[in-house]
Amino acid sequence: KLSKDPKNLTVAMNLARAYYSQVAEEGDPRFIGYAQGALAPWWNASDAPVEVLVMRASIKQYRHEFSEALADLTLAQTKDPKYVTAWTTSAAIHTVQARYDQARQHCDKLFSLTSRLLAQGCVSSIDSLTGKSAQAYASLLKELELAGAQATPEQKLWVQTRLAEMAQRMGDLVLAEKHFKTALALGISDGYLQAAYADLLLQLKRDNEVVALLKDKTRSDILLMRLVIAEQKLNSPEFAKHRDVLVARFEAARQRGDKVHQTEESRFNLQVLNKPEEALRLAQENWQVQREPRDALALLEAANALKNKEAARPILD
């Protein structure tokens, strides 16, 4: 349909959204390219429709082209100040880059535009990273209970994952696992959720469960990396094959100039290949762009392996 009428906005957007959702489900980066291809007639257009600007920004966000994504979102917010996804996406980008004041401002916009659950989830995510974890957890849990059946399965998955991560950062791993399992029980394939739960299982040294969770998810680099770590600890016969596949994928990404999974590549170099210097280089380069807790942890662990306190200074500060 699109090949016959490439400027059919409805068809193009439906296809781009479908490809983008495949990335979330499977972690296969090729779908990002397909999504961009669907938007080809509008890719460089400053007068693109709002929905195209926001999808374009989401694609750029995935590639860590954060400045370009924010430029598209600012344009979308100017054109349509009530377009919810423009505000949630910009809040997410500011959060990833640890610009919490800007992220909070964008979250606050949501209370007049969308459900309280989504707005509170946005605000609580910021509060949980800025010294108010217990308050953030309690507020979001209360909002989820109030939403009840009105919350969609996708919203429940997103909120349960946030609650799990908050509990994990507060040190309550039992509570974190409860939330992760509730999210998984919704039956929605989500690569971020699977990666986050796998990290908890690795932290708990339950490597067999990591293998059971991820053995069929090898198309995703971020999930394959966690599977390889677990297989190495278990002396699995599959370890060497999967390790070599991941080495080749990271090399291919480097050839493309793709730096999306530098945190995972850093962990892979440190924990699997025993290359702490390369792990530190990757973590430091990633930290210039992305500053989530997992990015901080990757840099801290690599610096610690080399007993390089100066390299750890940005995280310690």
FIMIVO-961220 format. One line per 10 residues: their letters; for each residue x negated, y, z negated of N, C-alpha, C. Coordinates in Angstrom, 1 decimal. Atoms other than C-alpha are relative to their C-alpha. Layout:
// residues N
A	X:Y:Z:X:Y:Z:X:Y:Z; ...
***
This chain:
// residues 317
KLSKDPKNLT	-0.8:-1.2:0.0:0.0:0.0:0.0:-0.9:1.3:0.0; 0.8:-1.2:0.1:-2.7:2.5:-1.0:-0.9:0.2:1.3; 0.9:-0.1:-1.2:-4.9:1.7:2.1:0.8:0.6:1.1; -0.9:-0.6:-1.0:-1.9:2.7:4.3:0.3:1.5:-0.3; -0.4:-1.4:0.4:-1.2:5.9:2.3:-0.8:0.3:-1.2; 1.0:-0.2:1.1:-4.3:6.8:0.2:0.4:1.2:-0.9; -0.3:-1.2:0.8:-2.7:10.1:-1.0:1.4:-0.2:-0.7; -1.3:0.3:0.7:0.4:8.4:-2.5:-0.4:0.0:-1.5; 0.4:-0.2:1.4:-0.1:9.7:-6.1:0.5:-1.0:-0.9; -0.5:1.0:0.9:2.2:7.3:-7.8:-0.7:-1.3:0.1
VAMNLARAYY	0.7:1.3:-0.2:0.6:4.2:-6.2:-1.4:0.1:-0.5; 1.4:-0.2:0.4:-2.9:5.6:-6.8:-0.1:0.0:-1.5; 0.1:0.0:1.5:-2.2:6.3:-10.5:0.3:-1.3:-0.6; -0.3:1.4:0.5:-0.6:2.9:-11.1:-1.1:-0.9:0.2; 1.2:0.9:-0.3:-3.6:1.2:-9.5:-1.1:0.4:-1.0; 1.1:-0.4:0.8:-6.1:3.3:-11.4:0.2:-0.4:-1.5; -0.4:0.4:1.3:-4.3:2.7:-14.7:-0.2:-1.5:-0.2; 0.1:1.5:0.1:-4.2:-1.1:-14.0:-1.5:-0.4:-0.1; 1.4:0.3:0.0:-7.9:-1.2:-13.2:-0.6:0.4:-1.4; 0.5:-0.4:1.2:-8.7:0.8:-16.3:0.3:-0.9:-1.2
SQVAEEGDPR	-0.4:0.9:1.1:-6.7:-1.5:-18.6:-0.8:-1.3:0.1; 0.8:1.2:-0.2:-8.7:-4.4:-17.1:-1.3:0.2:-0.7; 1.3:-0.2:0.7:-11.9:-2.8:-18.4:0.2:-0.2:-1.5; -0.2:0.2:1.5:-10.4:-2.6:-21.9:0.2:-1.4:-0.4; -0.2:1.4:0.3:-9.3:-6.2:-21.7:-1.2:-0.9:0.1; 1.1:0.9:-0.4:-12.3:-7.8:-20.1:-1.4:0.6:-0.1; 1.3:-0.6:0.0:-15.1:-5.3:-20.3:-0.9:-0.1:1.2; 0.7:0.1:-1.3:-16.0:-5.8:-16.7:-0.1:1.4:0.6; 0.1:-1.4:-0.5:-17.5:-2.5:-15.5:0.4:0.2:1.4; -0.3:-0.1:-1.4:-16.7:-3.2:-11.9:1.4:0.7:0.2
FIGYAQGALA	-1.3:-0.6:-0.1:-13.1:-2.2:-12.6:0.0:1.5:-0.1; 0.1:-1.4:0.1:-14.2:1.3:-13.5:-0.2:0.6:1.4; 0.2:-0.4:-1.4:-15.5:1.7:-9.9:1.3:-0.1:0.8; -1.3:0.1:-0.7:-12.2:0.4:-8.6:1.0:1.1:-0.3; -0.9:-1.1:0.5:-10.3:2.9:-10.7:-0.3:1.3:0.7; 0.5:-1.2:-0.7:-12.4:5.7:-9.3:0.4:0.0:1.4; -0.4:0.1:-1.4:-11.8:4.5:-5.8:1.4:0.3:0.3; -1.4:-0.3:-0.1:-8.1:4.6:-6.3:0.3:1.5:0.0; -0.2:-1.4:0.1:-8.4:8.3:-7.1:-0.9:0.8:1.0; 1.0:-0.6:-0.9:-10.8:9.1:-4.2:0.5:1.3:0.6
PWWNASDAPV	-0.5:-1.3:-0.6:-8.6:11.8:-2.6:-0.1:1.2:-0.9; -0.1:-1.1:1.0:-8.6:13.8:-5.8:-1.3:0.0:-0.9; 1.1:0.1:1.0:-12.0:12.9:-7.4:-0.7:1.2:-0.2; 0.8:-1.2:0.2:-13.7:16.2:-6.8:0.9:1.3:0.1; -1.0:-1.2:-0.2:-10.5:18.4:-6.6:0.3:0.7:-1.3; -0.3:-0.7:1.2:-10.2:21.1:-9.2:1.5:0.3:-0.1; -1.5:-0.2:0.1:-6.5:21.4:-8.3:0.7:-1.3:-0.1; -0.7:1.4:0.1:-5.8:17.7:-9.0:1.1:0.1:-1.0; -1.1:0.0:1.0:-2.6:16.9:-10.8:-0.5:-0.4:-1.4; 0.5:0.2:1.4:-2.8:16.7:-14.6:-0.3:-1.5:-0.3
EVLVMRASIK	0.2:1.4:0.3:-2.4:12.9:-14.7:-1.3:-0.5:0.6; 1.2:0.4:-0.6:-5.3:12.5:-12.3:-1.2:0.6:-0.8; 1.1:-0.6:0.8:-7.5:14.9:-14.3:-0.3:-0.8:-1.3; 0.2:0.7:1.3:-6.9:12.9:-17.5:-0.5:-1.4:0.3; 0.5:1.3:-0.3:-7.5:9.5:-15.8:-1.5:0.2:0.5; 1.4:-0.3:-0.4:-10.6:11.0:-14.2:-0.9:0.2:-1.2; 0.8:-0.2:1.2:-11.8:12.1:-17.6:-0.2:-1.3:-0.7; 0.2:1.3:0.6:-11.2:8.6:-19.0:-1.0:-0.8:0.6; 1.0:0.7:-0.8:-13.3:7.1:-16.3:-1.4:0.5:-0.4; 1.3:-0.6:0.3:-16.1:9.6:-17.0:-0.4:-0.3:-1.4
QYRHEFSEAL	0.3:0.3:1.4:-15.8:9.0:-20.7:-0.6:-1.4:-0.2; 0.5:1.3:0.1:-16.3:5.3:-20.2:-1.5:0.0:0.4; 1.4:0.0:-0.5:-19.5:6.1:-18.3:-0.9:0.9:-0.9; 0.7:-0.9:0.9:-20.6:8.5:-21.1:-0.4:1.3:0.6; 0.1:-1.3:-0.7:-20.3:11.5:-18.8:0.9:0.9:-0.8; -1.0:-0.7:0.9:-18.8:13.4:-21.8:0.2:1.4:0.4; -0.2:-1.5:-0.3:-19.4:17.0:-20.7:1.0:0.1:1.2; -0.9:0.0:-1.2:-17.8:16.3:-17.3:1.4:-0.4:-0.3; -1.3:0.4:0.4:-14.9:14.5:-18.9:0.7:1.1:-0.8; -0.6:-1.1:0.8:-14.3:17.4:-21.4:0.4:1.1:1.0
ADLTLAQTKD	-0.4:-1.0:-0.9:-14.2:19.8:-18.5:1.3:-0.3:0.7; -1.2:0.4:-0.6:-11.5:17.8:-16.8:1.2:0.1:-1.0; -1.1:-0.1:1.0:-9.5:17.6:-20.0:0.4:1.4:-0.4; -0.3:-1.4:0.2:-9.8:21.3:-20.7:0.9:0.6:1.1; -0.8:-0.4:-1.1:-8.4:21.9:-17.3:1.4:-0.5:-0.1; -1.3:0.7:0.1:-5.6:19.4:-17.9:0.8:0.7:-1.1; -0.6:-0.6:1.1:-4.8:21.0:-21.3:0.5:1.4:0.4; -0.4:-1.3:-0.5:-4.6:24.4:-19.6:1.3:-0.1:0.9; -1.2:0.1:-1.0:-2.2:23.2:-16.9:1.2:-0.5:-0.7; -1.2:0.6:0.7:0.0:21.2:-19.3:-0.4:-0.2:-1.5
PKYVTAWTTS	0.4:0.1:1.4:-0.6:21.9:-23.0:0.7:-1.1:-0.8; -0.8:1.0:0.7:1.9:19.2:-24.0:-0.4:-1.4:0.5; 0.4:1.3:-0.5:0.1:16.3:-22.2:-0.8:-0.7:-1.0; 0.5:0.6:1.2:-0.6:14.1:-25.1:-1.4:-0.7:0.2; 1.3:0.7:-0.2:-3.4:11.9:-23.6:-1.1:0.9:0.2; 1.1:-1.0:-0.1:-5.4:15.0:-22.8:-0.6:0.3:-1.3; 0.4:-0.4:1.4:-5.6:15.8:-26.5:-0.6:-1.2:-0.7; 0.6:1.2:0.6:-6.2:12.2:-27.7:-1.4:-0.3:0.6; 1.3:0.3:-0.6:-9.0:11.7:-25.2:-1.1:0.9:-0.4; 1.1:-1.0:0.4:-10.8:14.9:-26.0:-0.3:-0.2:-1.4
AAIHTVQARY	0.3:0.2:1.4:-10.5:14.2:-29.7:-0.9:-1.2:-0.1; 0.8:1.1:0.1:-12.0:10.8:-29.1:-1.5:0.3:0.4; 1.3:-0.3:-0.5:-14.9:12.2:-27.1:-0.8:0.9:-1.1; 0.7:-0.8:1.0:-15.7:14.8:-29.8:-0.4:-0.8:-1.2; 0.3:0.9:1.1:-15.5:12.1:-32.4:-1.3:-0.9:0.3; 1.2:0.8:-0.4:-18.0:9.9:-30.5:-1.3:0.8:-0.1; 1.2:-0.9:0.0:-20.4:12.8:-30.4:-0.2:0.7:-1.3; 0.1:-0.5:1.4:-19.9:13.6:-34.1:0.2:1.5:-0.1; -0.5:-1.4:0.1:-18.3:17.0:-33.4:1.3:-0.1:-0.7; -1.2:0.3:0.7:-15.8:16.4:-36.1:1.0:1.2:-0.2
DQARQHCDKL	-0.9:-1.2:0.1:-14.5:20.0:-36.5:0.9:0.1:1.3; -0.8:-0.1:-1.3:-13.5:20.1:-32.8:1.0:-1.1:0.1; -0.9:1.2:-0.1:-12.1:16.6:-32.9:1.2:0.2:-0.9; -1.2:-0.2:0.9:-9.9:17.5:-35.9:1.0:1.0:0.5; -0.9:-1.0:-0.6:-8.6:20.6:-34.1:0.9:-0.6:1.0; -0.8:0.7:-1.1:-7.5:18.4:-31.2:1.0:-1.0:-0.6; -0.9:0.9:0.7:-6.0:15.8:-33.5:1.2:0.8:-0.6; -1.1:-0.8:0.6:-3.9:18.5:-35.3:1.0:0.4:1.0; -1.0:-0.3:-1.1:-2.3:19.4:-31.9:1.0:-1.0:0.1; -0.9:1.1:-0.3:-0.7:16.0:-31.8:1.2:-0.1:-0.9
FSLTSRLLAQ	-1.1:0.1:0.9:1.6:16.5:-34.7:1.3:0.6:0.6; -1.2:-0.6:-0.6:3.9:18.7:-32.6:0.3:-0.6:1.4; -0.1:0.5:-1.4:3.5:16.6:-29.4:0.4:-1.5:0.0; -0.2:1.4:-0.1:3.8:12.9:-30.3:0.4:-0.6:-1.4; -0.4:0.6:1.3:4.6:10.4:-33.1:-0.9:0.3:-1.1; 0.9:-0.3:1.2:3.3:11.0:-36.6:-1.1:-1.1:-0.1; 1.0:1.1:0.1:1.6:7.6:-36.4:-1.2:0.2:0.8; 1.2:-0.3:-0.9:-0.6:8.5:-33.5:-0.7:1.2:-0.5; 0.7:-1.2:0.5:-1.3:11.9:-34.9:-0.8:-0.3:-1.3; 0.7:0.3:1.2:-2.2:10.6:-38.3:-1.1:-1.0:0.2
GCVSSIDSLT	1.1:0.8:-0.3:-4.3:7.9:-36.8:-1.2:0.8:0.5; 1.1:-0.8:-0.5:-6.3:10.5:-35.0:-0.7:0.8:-1.2; 0.5:-0.8:1.2:-6.7:12.7:-38.2:-0.8:-1.0:-0.9; 0.6:0.9:1.0:-7.5:9.7:-40.4:-1.3:-0.6:0.5; 1.3:0.5:-0.6:-10.2:8.5:-38.0:-1.1:1.0:-0.3; 1.0:-1.1:0.3:-12.0:11.9:-38.5:-0.3:0.0:-1.5; 0.2:0.0:1.4:-11.4:11.9:-42.3:-0.8:-1.2:-0.5; 0.7:1.2:0.4:-12.8:8.4:-42.6:-1.5:0.1:0.2; 1.4:-0.2:-0.4:-16.1:9.6:-41.1:-0.6:1.2:-0.7; 0.4:-1.3:0.6:-16.3:12.8:-43.2:0.2:0.0:-1.5
GKSAQAYASL	0.0:0.0:1.5:-16.3:11.7:-46.8:1.4:-0.2:-0.6; -1.3:0.2:0.6:-12.6:10.9:-47.2:0.6:-1.3:0.4; -0.4:1.4:-0.5:-12.4:7.2:-46.4:1.3:-0.5:-0.7; -1.1:0.6:0.8:-10.0:6.1:-49.2:1.3:0.8:0.3; -1.2:-0.8:-0.4:-7.6:9.0:-48.5:0.5:-0.3:1.4; -0.4:0.2:-1.4:-7.7:8.4:-44.8:0.6:-1.4:0.2; -0.6:1.3:-0.1:-7.0:4.7:-45.2:1.4:0.0:-0.5; -1.3:0.0:0.6:-4.1:5.3:-47.5:1.0:0.7:0.8; -1.0:-0.8:-0.8:-2.5:8.0:-45.3:0.4:-0.8:1.2; -0.4:0.7:-1.2:-2.7:5.9:-42.2:0.8:-1.3:-0.2
LKELELAGAQ	-0.8:1.2:0.4:-1.4:2.7:-43.9:1.4:0.4:-0.3; -1.4:-0.5:0.3:1.6:4.7:-45.2:0.7:0.3:1.2; -0.7:-0.4:-1.2:2.3:6.1:-41.8:0.4:-1.2:0.9; -0.3:1.3:-0.8:2.2:2.6:-40.2:1.2:-0.6:-0.6; -1.2:0.6:0.7:4.7:1.3:-42.8:1.2:0.9:0.3; -1.2:-0.8:-0.3:7.0:4.3:-42.2:0.4:-0.2:1.5; -0.4:0.1:-1.4:6.9:3.8:-38.4:0.7:-1.3:0.2; -0.7:1.2:-0.1:8.0:0.2:-38.8:0.1:-0.6:1.4; -0.3:0.6:-1.4:9.6:-1.3:-35.7:-0.1:1.0:1.1; 0.1:-1.0:-1.0:9.3:2.0:-33.9:-1.4:0.0:0.6
ATPEQKLWVQ	1.3:0.1:-0.6:5.6:1.4:-33.4:-0.1:-1.1:1.0; 0.2:1.0:-1.1:4.7:-0.4:-30.2:-1.1:-0.9:-0.4; 1.1:0.9:0.2:2.4:-3.4:-30.2:-1.3:0.6:0.2; 1.2:-0.6:-0.3:-0.3:-1.4:-28.6:-0.4:1.0:-1.1; 0.3:-0.9:1.1:0.0:1.3:-31.3:-0.4:-0.8:-1.3; 0.4:0.8:1.1:-0.1:-1.4:-34.0:-1.4:-0.5:0.1; 1.3:0.5:-0.2:-3.2:-2.9:-32.5:-1.1:1.1:-0.3; 1.0:-1.1:0.1:-5.0:0.5:-32.4:-0.1:0.4:-1.5; 0.0:-0.4:1.4:-4.0:1.4:-36.0:-0.6:-1.1:-0.9; 0.5:1.0:0.8:-4.8:-2.0:-37.5:-1.6:-0.1:0.2
TRLAEMAQRM	1.5:0.0:-0.3:-8.3:-1.9:-35.8:-0.6:1.2:-0.8; 0.6:-1.1:0.7:-8.9:1.6:-37.3:0.0:-0.3:-1.5; 0.0:0.3:1.5:-7.8:0.4:-40.8:-1.0:-1.0:-0.3; 1.0:1.0:0.3:-10.1:-2.6:-40.5:-1.4:0.6:0.0; 1.4:-0.7:0.0:-13.1:-0.4:-39.6:-0.1:0.9:-1.2; 0.1:-0.8:1.2:-12.3:1.9:-42.5:-0.3:-0.8:-1.2; 0.2:1.0:1.1:-12.1:-1.0:-44.9:-1.4:-0.5:0.0; 1.3:0.6:-0.1:-15.3:-2.4:-43.6:-1.1:1.0:-0.4; 1.0:-1.0:0.4:-17.2:0.9:-44.0:0.1:0.3:-1.5; -0.1:-0.2:1.5:-15.8:1.2:-47.6:-0.6:-1.2:-0.7
GDLVLAEKHF	0.6:1.2:0.7:-17.3:-2.3:-48.3:1.0:-1.1:-0.3; -1.0:1.0:0.3:-14.0:-4.2:-48.6:0.2:-0.9:1.2; 0.0:0.9:-1.2:-14.7:-7.0:-46.1:1.2:-0.9:0.1; -1.2:0.8:0.0:-11.8:-9.1:-47.2:1.2:0.7:0.6; -1.0:-0.8:-0.5:-9.4:-6.3:-46.5:-0.2:0.3:1.5; 0.3:-0.3:-1.4:-11.1:-5.5:-43.2:0.4:-1.2:0.8; -0.3:1.2:-0.8:-10.7:-9.1:-42.0:1.5:-0.2:0.1; -1.5:0.1:0.0:-7.0:-9.0:-43.0:0.6:0.9:1.1; -0.4:-0.9:-1.0:-6.5:-6.0:-40.7:-0.4:-0.5:1.4; 0.4:0.5:-1.3:-8.5:-7.5:-37.9:0.9:-1.2:0.5
KTALALGISD	-0.9:1.1:-0.3:-6.5:-10.7:-38.0:1.4:0.4:0.4; -1.4:-0.5:-0.3:-3.2:-8.8:-38.0:0.0:0.6:1.4; 0.1:-0.5:-1.3:-4.4:-7.0:-34.9:-0.1:-1.1:1.1; 0.2:1.1:-0.9:-5.5:-10.2:-33.2:1.3:-0.8:0.2; -1.3:0.8:0.0:-2.2:-11.9:-34.0:1.0:0.7:1.0; -1.0:-0.7:-1.0:-0.4:-9.3:-31.7:-0.2:-0.6:1.4; 0.1:0.7:-1.3:-1.8:-11.3:-28.8:-0.4:0.9:1.2; 0.4:-0.9:-1.1:-3.1:-8.3:-26.8:-1.5:-0.1:0.1; 1.5:0.2:-0.3:-6.5:-8.9:-25.2:-0.6:1.4:0.0; 0.6:-1.3:0.1:-8.7:-6.0:-26.3:-1.5:-0.2:-0.4
GYLQAAYADL	1.5:0.2:0.2:-12.5:-6.0:-25.9:-0.5:0.7:-1.2; 0.5:-0.8:1.2:-13.1:-3.3:-28.6:0.3:-0.8:-1.3; -0.5:0.8:1.2:-11.1:-5.3:-31.2:-0.9:-1.2:-0.2; 0.8:1.2:0.1:-12.9:-8.5:-30.4:-1.5:0.2:-0.4; 1.4:-0.3:0.4:-16.3:-6.9:-30.6:-0.1:0.4:-1.4; 0.0:-0.5:1.4:-15.5:-5.2:-33.9:0.2:-1.1:-1.0; -0.2:1.1:0.8:-14.2:-8.4:-35.4:-1.2:-0.9:0.0; 1.2:0.8:-0.1:-17.2:-10.3:-34.1:-1.1:0.6:-0.9; 1.0:-0.6:0.9:-19.5:-7.8:-35.9:0.2:-0.3:-1.4; -0.3:0.3:1.3:-17.7:-8.4:-39.1:-0.4:-1.5:-0.3
LLQLKRDNEV	0.3:1.4:0.2:-18.1:-12.2:-38.7:-1.5:-0.2:0.0; 1.5:0.0:0.0:-21.8:-11.7:-37.9:-0.5:0.5:-1.4; 0.4:-0.6:1.3:-22.1:-9.6:-41.1:0.2:-1.1:-1.1; -0.3:1.1:1.0:-20.5:-12.5:-43.0:-0.7:-1.3:0.2; 0.7:1.2:-0.4:-22.8:-15.0:-41.3:0.9:-1.2:0.3; -0.9:1.0:-0.4:-19.9:-16.9:-39.9:-0.1:-0.2:1.5; 0.4:0.0:-1.4:-21.6:-17.5:-36.6:0.9:-1.0:0.8; -0.8:1.0:-0.7:-19.5:-20.6:-35.6:1.3:0.7:0.4; -1.3:-0.6:-0.3:-16.4:-18.4:-35.7:-0.2:1.1:1.1; 0.3:-0.9:-1.1:-18.1:-15.8:-33.4:0.0:-0.8:1.3
VALLKDKTRS	0.0:0.8:-1.2:-18.7:-18.5:-30.9:1.4:-0.4:0.4; -1.4:0.4:-0.3:-15.1:-19.8:-31.1:0.8:1.2:0.6; -0.7:-1.2:-0.5:-13.9:-16.2:-30.6:-0.4:0.5:1.4; 0.5:-0.7:-1.2:-16.1:-15.2:-27.7:-0.5:-0.9:1.1; 0.6:1.0:-1.0:-17.1:-18.4:-25.8:0.6:0.2:1.4; -0.7:-0.1:-1.3:-14.6:-17.6:-23.0:0.0:1.5:0.4; 0.0:-1.5:-0.3:-15.4:-13.8:-22.9:-1.3:0.5:0.5; 1.3:-0.4:-0.4:-18.7:-13.8:-21.2:-0.1:1.0:1.2; 0.0:-1.0:-1.1:-17.7:-11.4:-18.4:-0.3:1.4:-0.6; 0.3:-1.3:0.7:-18.0:-8.6:-21.0:-1.4:0.0:-0.6
DILLMRLVIA	1.4:-0.1:0.6:-21.6:-7.5:-21.8:0.0:0.2:-1.5; 0.1:-0.3:1.4:-20.7:-6.2:-25.2:0.4:-1.2:-0.8; -0.4:1.2:0.6:-19.0:-9.5:-26.1:-1.1:-1.1:0.1; 1.1:0.9:-0.3:-21.7:-11.6:-24.5:-1.2:0.2:-1.0; 1.1:-0.3:0.9:-24.3:-9.8:-26.6:0.2:-0.6:-1.4; -0.3:0.5:1.3:-22.6:-10.8:-29.8:0.1:-1.5:0.0; 0.0:1.5:-0.1:-22.1:-14.4:-28.6:-1.4:-0.5:0.0; 1.4:0.4:-0.1:-25.8:-14.6:-27.8:-0.7:0.0:-1.4; 0.5:-0.1:1.3:-26.7:-13.4:-31.3:0.4:-1.2:-0.9; -0.5:1.1:0.8:-24.5:-16.1:-32.9:-0.6:-1.3:0.5
EQKLNSPEFA	0.5:1.2:-0.6:-25.7:-18.8:-30.5:-1.5:-0.2:-0.4; 1.4:0.1:0.4:-29.3:-18.0:-31.4:-0.2:-0.5:-1.4; 0.1:0.4:1.4:-28.7:-18.4:-35.1:0.4:-1.5:-0.1; -0.5:1.4:0.1:-26.9:-21.7:-34.4:-0.9:-1.0:0.8; 0.8:0.8:-0.9:-29.6:-23.0:-32.1:0.9:-0.7:1.1; -0.9:0.5:-1.0:-26.9:-23.5:-29.5:-0.6:-0.4:1.3; 0.6:0.3:-1.3:-27.7:-25.3:-26.2:0.4:1.1:1.1; -0.4:-1.0:-0.9:-25.9:-22.4:-24.5:-0.8:1.3:-0.1; 0.7:-1.2:0.3:-28.2:-19.8:-26.0:-0.9:0.5:1.1; 1.0:-0.5:-1.0:-31.0:-19.6:-23.4:0.7:0.4:1.3
KHRDVLVARF	-0.7:-0.4:-1.3:-28.6:-19.5:-20.4:0.7:1.4:-0.2; -0.7:-1.3:0.3:-26.5:-16.7:-22.0:-1.0:1.2:-0.2; 1.0:-1.0:0.2:-29.6:-14.8:-23.1:-0.5:0.5:1.4; 0.6:-0.3:-1.3:-31.0:-14.9:-19.5:1.0:0.8:0.8; -1.1:-0.8:-0.7:-27.6:-13.7:-18.1:0.0:1.4:-0.4; -0.1:-1.3:0.6:-27.6:-10.8:-20.4:-1.3:0.9:0.4; 1.2:-0.6:-0.4:-31.2:-9.9:-19.6:0.2:0.6:1.4; -0.2:-0.4:-1.4:-30.3:-9.8:-15.9:1.1:1.1:0.1; -1.0:-1.0:-0.1:-27.2:-7.7:-16.5:-0.5:1.3:-0.5; 0.5:-1.3:0.5:-29.0:-5.1:-18.6:-1.0:0.6:1.1
EAARQRGDKV	1.0:-0.5:-1.1:-31.7:-4.9:-15.8:0.8:0.6:1.1; -0.8:-0.5:-1.1:-29.0:-4.5:-13.2:0.6:1.4:-0.3; -0.5:-1.3:0.4:-27.4:-1.7:-15.2:-1.0:1.1:0.0; 1.0:-1.0:-0.1:-30.7:0.0:-15.5:-0.3:0.5:1.4; 0.3:-0.4:-1.4:-31.2:-0.1:-11.7:1.1:0.9:0.5; -1.1:-0.8:-0.5:-27.7:1.5:-11.3:-0.1:1.4:-0.8; 0.0:-1.2:0.8:-28.6:4.2:-13.9:1.1:0.0:-1.0; -1.2:0.1:0.9:-25.8:2.9:-16.1:-0.6:-0.2:-1.4; 0.5:0.0:1.4:-26.5:3.6:-19.8:1.2:-0.1:-1.0; -1.2:0.1:0.8:-23.0:2.7:-21.2:-0.3:-0.8:-1.2
HQTEESRFNL	0.2:1.0:1.1:-24.2:-0.2:-23.4:-1.4:0.0:-0.6; 1.4:-0.1:0.6:-27.5:1.1:-24.8:0.0:-0.5:-1.4; -0.1:0.5:1.4:-26.4:0.4:-28.4:-0.1:-1.5:0.0; 0.1:1.5:0.0:-25.8:-3.3:-27.5:-1.3:-0.4:0.5; 1.3:0.4:-0.5:-29.0:-3.4:-25.5:-1.1:0.1:-1.0; 0.9:-0.2:1.1:-30.9:-2.0:-28.4:0.1:-1.2:-1.0; -0.2:1.1:0.9:-29.4:-4.7:-30.7:-0.6:-1.3:0.6; 0.5:1.2:-0.7:-30.2:-7.4:-28.2:-1.5:0.0:0.0; 1.4:0.0:0.0:-33.8:-6.3:-27.9:-0.6:-0.2:-1.4; 0.5:0.2:1.4:-34.2:-6.2:-31.7:0.3:-1.4:-0.5
QVLNKPEEAL	-0.4:1.3:0.7:-32.3:-9.3:-32.8:-0.3:-1.2:0.8; 0.2:1.2:-0.9:-32.8:-11.6:-29.8:-1.3:-0.1:0.6; 1.2:0.0:-0.8:-35.8:-10.6:-27.8:-1.2:0.3:-0.9; 1.1:-0.4:0.9:-37.9:-9.4:-30.8:-0.9:1.1:0.6; 0.7:-1.1:-0.6:-38.8:-6.2:-29.1:0.4:1.3:-0.7; -0.4:-1.2:0.7:-38.4:-3.5:-31.8:-0.3:1.3:0.6; 0.3:-1.3:-0.6:-40.2:-0.8:-29.9:1.0:0.4:1.1; -1.0:-0.3:-1.1:-37.8:-1.1:-26.9:1.3:0.2:-0.7; -1.3:-0.2:0.7:-34.9:-1.4:-29.3:0.1:1.4:-0.5; 0.0:-1.4:0.6:-35.9:1.9:-31.0:0.1:1.0:1.2
RLAQENWQVQ	-0.1:-0.9:-1.1:-36.4:3.6:-27.6:1.4:0.2:0.5; -1.4:0.0:-0.5:-32.9:2.6:-26.4:0.9:0.7:-1.0; -0.9:-0.6:1.0:-31.3:3.6:-29.7:-0.2:1.5:-0.1; 0.3:-1.5:0.1:-33.0:7.0:-29.8:0.6:0.7:1.3; -0.6:-0.6:-1.2:-31.9:7.7:-26.2:1.5:0.0:-0.1; -1.4:0.1:0.1:-28.4:6.6:-26.9:0.5:1.1:-1.0; -0.4:-0.9:1.1:-28.3:8.8:-30.1:0.1:1.4:0.6; -0.1:-1.3:-0.5:-28.7:11.9:-27.9:1.4:0.2:0.6; -1.3:-0.1:-0.7:-25.3:11.2:-26.3:1.1:-0.5:-0.9; -1.1:0.6:0.7:-23.3:9.0:-28.6:-0.4:-0.3:-1.5
REPRDALALL	0.4:0.0:1.5:-23.2:9.2:-32.5:1.1:-0.6:-0.8; -0.9:0.7:0.9:-20.7:6.7:-33.9:-0.8:-0.8:-1.0; 0.7:0.8:1.1:-21.5:4.6:-37.0:-0.8:-1.1:0.6; 0.8:1.2:-0.5:-22.6:1.6:-34.9:-1.3:0.5:0.8; 1.2:-0.6:-0.7:-25.0:3.9:-32.9:-1.0:0.4:-1.1; 0.9:-0.4:1.1:-26.4:5.2:-36.2:-0.7:-1.3:-0.6; 0.5:1.2:0.6:-26.8:1.6:-37.5:-1.1:-0.6:1.0; 1.0:0.5:-0.9:-28.7:0.5:-34.3:-1.3:0.7:-0.1; 1.2:-0.8:0.1:-31.1:3.4:-34.6:-0.7:-0.3:-1.4; 0.6:0.2:1.4:-31.6:2.8:-38.4:-0.7:-1.4:0.0
EAANALKNKE	0.6:1.4:0.1:-32.2:-1.0:-38.0:-1.3:-0.1:0.9; 1.2:0.1:-0.8:-34.7:-0.5:-35.2:-1.2:0.8:-0.6; 1.0:-0.8:0.7:-36.6:2.2:-37.1:-0.5:-0.8:-1.2; 0.3:0.8:1.2:-36.5:0.0:-40.2:-0.9:-1.2:0.3; 0.9:1.2:-0.4:-38.0:-3.0:-38.3:-1.4:0.4:0.2; 1.3:-0.5:-0.2:-40.9:-0.8:-37.4:-0.6:0.8:-1.2; 0.4:-0.8:1.1:-41.1:0.8:-40.8:-0.3:1.5:0.4; 0.2:-1.3:-0.5:-40.8:4.1:-39.0:1.0:0.9:-0.6; -1.0:-0.9:0.8:-39.1:6.5:-41.5:0.3:1.2:0.8; -0.2:-1.3:-0.7:-39.6:9.5:-39.2:1.1:-0.3:1.1
AARPILD	-1.0:0.3:-1.1:-37.6:7.8:-36.4:1.4:-0.2:-0.6; -1.3:0.1:0.7:-34.8:7.1:-39.0:0.5:1.3:-0.5; -0.3:-1.2:0.6:-34.8:10.7:-40.1:1.4:0.6:0.5; -1.3:-0.5:-0.3:-31.8:11.8:-38.0:1.2:-0.7:-0.7; -1.1:0.7:0.7:-29.6:9.1:-39.6:-0.1:0.3:-1.5; 0.1:-0.2:1.4:-31.0:9.6:-43.1:0.5:1.4:-0.3; -0.5:-1.4:0.2:-30.3:13.4:-42.8:1.5:0.0:0.1
***
